[in-house]
Amino acid sequence: MSREIINTGGNKRIVREIPKSKETKENSGSFEDLPEEKQNEILDKITEEHEKKHSHSKLKSYFYSLYDPIYDWLKSREHNSYSYKHRLGYVLTTLFLFALSIVGLILFYTNVDKLNSISLWIFKLAGVLLLISLFFAIKYGYRLIKEIINWLKRQRNWLRYLIILLLILFLWQTYTQRETALDPLFNFYEKTNFSYFNPVIIGSTNNLNYDKSESSPSVSQLWDDIKQEVDPTSLKSVKDTFEKLNALRSEKGLRRLSWDDRAYNMAVARSKDMSDRDYFSHLTPEGECMQTLKSIYGFRSGETVAENIWMISGGIADPNEALNSWIGSPGHYANLFYEDHVSGAIGCYSLYCVFNGINNDPYGLGAAPCSMYD
């Protein structure tokens, strides 16, 4: 017999005796009573489950041992976070002054002639203003670059390196498409007249080192000057006509075109080719036009040449007559006063005159393929 103690609450307990037959029946299913083979099978199963759980836990711990440092590094900063609240006012002020400097630089550059008409002793007003604007543009541009670098180094690692990666991709794309991406910058550099930035008038007739022998030109120089005055197709004549065109563009509020020697050489060559081979067309007898010929004269792929041609029935071509004729023709007028042109030239030979307007828009006026001139 065995005893079973039953709690009834409080300090009372009831002891109940259990018959041996019942006790044996209840304990008959214990682990010790199982066959040895069955015991081994159960033990192997328990061991296998334990090893599986332990292996999973070990793999999970290994994964976290790798993940946690990477996650912490991505979220970490090398410096204190950027204070938008305290830096916003400085950034906006610097950005405003930089933009103001750039606007002033553009305004002064496009109005050089008007500003230089104001006398300031030995100084050129346009040059002085351009240098001041350039100084402040560089100063505040440098401050903006420093602020961007300061902002970048205070970001979390993941954002900082993502921006650096995007910048590398941008530079790579720019390099692979450098003709379309960088040509406008090179064109802008080539078209910029840096002499405008000179603030001092040089070459005064009151110079103490003036050599009188320089004022006595040779007979050949005098003869060349006379020919330039008399010949309507001379460089001096076409440049005078070109200045008349610029005066008309200024009256209409358009930018003045800078003289382009490449455009002049192309205009003279086209005039001479039409004269020598007796044709009058934007297409050569071989079917070429400005788009296919421009590279010969040094134009880049991003530059577009828009051509006007003119021919007189007899005598020698006069660029002034050609200009008047073009103004009276709607299509030619549109080319003369095209707002995106930045430079150009007029060139004449024999009976022919050509005006070439240059713009930096690959889809602008003059960008039509040669097949459009058939």
Salt bridges, closest charged atoms under 4 A:
GLU4 OE1 - ARG16 NH2 2.39
GLU78 OE2 - ARG160 NH2 3.05
ASP113 OD2 - ARG256 NE 3.59
GLU147 OE1 - ARG87 NH2 2.65
ASP183 OD1 - ARG300 NE 3.94
GLU190 OE2 - ARG300 NH2 2.89
GLU229 OE2 - LYS236 NZ 3.22
ASP240 OD2 - LYS236 NZ 3.24
GLU243 OE1 - ARG256 NH2 2.71
ASP260 OD2 - LYS191 NZ 3.72
ASP260 OD2 - ARG262 NH2 3.00
ASP273 OD1 - ARG277 NE 3.04
ASP276 OD2 - LYS272 NZ 2.67
GLU286 OE2 - ARG277 NH1 2.62
GLU303 OE2 - LYS191 NZ 3.19
GLU303 OE2 - ARG262 NH2 2.99
GLU307 OE2 - ARG270 NE 2.78
GLU307 OE1 - HIS282 ND1 2.80
